[in-house]
């Protein structure tokens, strides 16, 4: 029988400097993608932590022909690290996290308090750095938890596999997709990403980008009748797309709760999103533009078929095209992440629910079940393995500002997540 008091006491006594040693080892490596050219350096840095715990390590490269499907300027090999340790158990758990981070740009006038690729802890216990919340901080929590298992001589109820994966932040062909296709994921899938708050993510969106180009004919603005204005001829298409947007965003998931309506505060289930995000056309006021490019971001909820989504967008574009004089209209679809639905009643998801109650000291009704229009690379896992038993937990909070300036996590949340991992692995509840 696990001694909860001993486990919690050991976690609370984790040494700040030991934590920061690992933080500096991993956060200080700039794994920004694109280009993602530091995966080799990152794998070299994190491998010793698993090796010293007796894990067998394997490096798996995504093949070049698959990398070419990612429409970004990438550099270097896409090296994924697989760490495995057998504990003579019948069940497996596969923890998965990603090595890549988004660029650490300044946000308008806001600046980083500390260099983003130098992990920094302040007196209050806040830790700053790109990737502390998304997603290196959660992997550091896992390493801390696995170390404490050894120290406390605890035997997990599972054989453990840990994946450090590439290119989650850009999708299309992230490392976890290839690892899943090659059979590396075993047992329960535990995605160590996202939030430590008392909630269970039970649905996420897929992501589809659509690029629409109207082709015109350039001319002098003073002789505009000789040209075809690609920007103006985009307008009828925009009208149809805006009408479609209104219809799409009225839809709701059957059973995945979402955020309340921000205007009416009315409760709503997870809804798809349809965003007209970028429009580019023209170079100079005295030249009629011969090209206009519109980029749309469509968030797809689990109940929607991606083929149906593409068709209704294509149909709207064709209706607009019938009312415009563009010489040609070209449409490109880029589907970067599939949607994900989690079965809240599956045994391991029910278990993490009990773990959250125990660690956060709250009743079951205080745990929120939520769907969000975020995207996760484990959507590929759900799609390929046809599973809805996926746990998504991490160390970030609503205040972590992941992907933003001054990304941060808190020492107290590191300790909470370490406790959750240990209890999940070692206790039958």
Secondary structure as the mmCIF struct_conf table of DSSP 4:
data_model
#
loop_
_struct_conf.conf_type_id
_struct_conf.id
_struct_conf.beg_label_comp_id
_struct_conf.beg_label_asym_id
_struct_conf.beg_label_seq_id
_struct_conf.end_label_comp_id
_struct_conf.end_label_asym_id
_struct_conf.end_label_seq_id
HELX_RH_AL_P HELX_RH_AL_P1 UNK A 4 UNK A 12
TURN_TY1_P TURN_TY1_P1 UNK A 13 UNK A 13
HELX_RH_AL_P HELX_RH_AL_P2 UNK A 16 UNK A 27
TURN_TY1_P TURN_TY1_P2 UNK A 28 UNK A 28
BEND BEND1 UNK A 29 UNK A 29
STRN STRN1 UNK A 32 UNK A 32
TURN_TY1_P TURN_TY1_P3 UNK A 33 UNK A 35
HELX_RH_AL_P HELX_RH_AL_P3 UNK A 39 UNK A 51
TURN_TY1_P TURN_TY1_P4 UNK A 52 UNK A 54
STRN STRN2 UNK A 56 UNK A 61
HELX_LH_PP_P HELX_LH_PP_P1 UNK A 62 UNK A 63
HELX_RH_AL_P HELX_RH_AL_P4 UNK A 64 UNK A 67
TURN_TY1_P TURN_TY1_P5 UNK A 68 UNK A 69
BEND BEND2 UNK A 70 UNK A 70
BEND BEND3 UNK A 72 UNK A 72
BEND BEND4 UNK A 76 UNK A 76
STRN STRN3 UNK A 79 UNK A 85
BEND BEND5 UNK A 88 UNK A 88
BEND BEND6 UNK A 90 UNK A 90
STRN STRN4 UNK A 92 UNK A 98
STRN STRN5 UNK A 101 UNK A 101
STRN STRN6 UNK A 107 UNK A 107
TURN_TY1_P TURN_TY1_P6 UNK A 108 UNK A 109
STRN STRN7 UNK A 110 UNK A 110
BEND BEND7 UNK A 113 UNK A 114
TURN_TY1_P TURN_TY1_P7 UNK A 116 UNK A 117
BEND BEND8 UNK A 118 UNK A 118
STRN STRN8 UNK A 120 UNK A 121
TURN_TY1_P TURN_TY1_P8 UNK A 123 UNK A 124
BEND BEND9 UNK A 125 UNK A 125
STRN STRN9 UNK A 126 UNK A 128
BEND BEND10 UNK A 129 UNK A 129
TURN_TY1_P TURN_TY1_P9 UNK A 130 UNK A 135
HELX_RH_AL_P HELX_RH_AL_P5 UNK A 136 UNK A 151
TURN_TY1_P TURN_TY1_P10 UNK A 152 UNK A 153
HELX_LH_PP_P HELX_LH_PP_P2 UNK A 154 UNK A 156
BEND BEND11 UNK A 157 UNK A 158
STRN STRN10 UNK A 159 UNK A 165
BEND BEND12 UNK A 166 UNK A 166
TURN_TY1_P TURN_TY1_P11 UNK A 168 UNK A 170
BEND BEND13 UNK A 172 UNK A 173
HELX_RH_AL_P HELX_RH_AL_P6 UNK A 175 UNK A 181
TURN_TY1_P TURN_TY1_P12 UNK A 182 UNK A 183
BEND BEND14 UNK A 187 UNK A 187
STRN STRN11 UNK A 188 UNK A 192
BEND BEND15 UNK A 194 UNK A 194
STRN STRN12 UNK A 195 UNK A 195
BEND BEND16 UNK A 197 UNK A 198
STRN STRN13 UNK A 199 UNK A 204
STRN STRN14 UNK A 206 UNK A 215
STRN STRN15 UNK A 217 UNK A 217
STRN STRN16 UNK A 220 UNK A 220
HELX_RH_3T_P HELX_RH_3T_P1 UNK A 221 UNK A 226
BEND BEND17 UNK A 227 UNK A 227
STRN STRN17 UNK A 228 UNK A 228
HELX_RH_AL_P HELX_RH_AL_P7 UNK A 230 UNK A 248
TURN_TY1_P TURN_TY1_P13 UNK A 249 UNK A 250
BEND BEND18 UNK A 254 UNK A 255
STRN STRN18 UNK A 257 UNK A 257
HELX_LH_PP_P HELX_LH_PP_P3 UNK A 259 UNK A 261
TURN_TY1_P TURN_TY1_P14 UNK A 262 UNK A 264
STRN STRN19 UNK A 269 UNK A 269
STRN STRN20 UNK A 273 UNK A 281
BEND BEND19 UNK A 283 UNK A 283
TURN_TY1_P TURN_TY1_P15 UNK A 285 UNK A 286
STRN STRN21 UNK A 287 UNK A 287
BEND BEND20 UNK A 290 UNK A 290
STRN STRN22 UNK A 291 UNK A 300
TURN_TY1_P TURN_TY1_P16 UNK A 302 UNK A 303
BEND BEND21 UNK A 304 UNK A 304
HELX_RH_AL_P HELX_RH_AL_P8 UNK A 306 UNK A 321
TURN_TY1_P TURN_TY1_P17 UNK A 322 UNK A 323
BEND BEND22 UNK A 327 UNK A 327
STRN STRN23 UNK A 328 UNK A 337
STRN STRN24 UNK A 340 UNK A 341
TURN_TY1_P TURN_TY1_P18 UNK A 344 UNK A 345
BEND BEND23 UNK A 346 UNK A 346
HELX_RH_AL_P HELX_RH_AL_P9 UNK A 347 UNK A 360
TURN_TY1_P TURN_TY1_P19 UNK A 361 UNK A 361
HELX_RH_3T_P HELX_RH_3T_P2 UNK A 364 UNK A 366
BEND BEND24 UNK A 367 UNK A 367
STRN STRN25 UNK A 368 UNK A 372
BEND BEND25 UNK A 373 UNK A 373
TURN_TY1_P TURN_TY1_P20 UNK A 377 UNK A 377
HELX_RH_AL_P HELX_RH_AL_P10 UNK A 378 UNK A 385
TURN_TY1_P TURN_TY1_P21 UNK A 386 UNK A 386
STRN STRN26 UNK A 390 UNK A 393
BEND BEND26 UNK A 395 UNK A 395
STRN STRN27 UNK A 396 UNK A 396
TURN_TY1_P TURN_TY1_P22 UNK A 398 UNK A 399
BEND BEND27 UNK A 400 UNK A 400
TURN_TY1_P TURN_TY1_P23 UNK A 402 UNK A 403
BEND BEND28 UNK A 404 UNK A 404
TURN_TY1_P TURN_TY1_P24 UNK A 405 UNK A 406
STRN STRN28 UNK A 408 UNK A 410
HELX_RH_AL_P HELX_RH_AL_P11 UNK A 411 UNK A 426
#
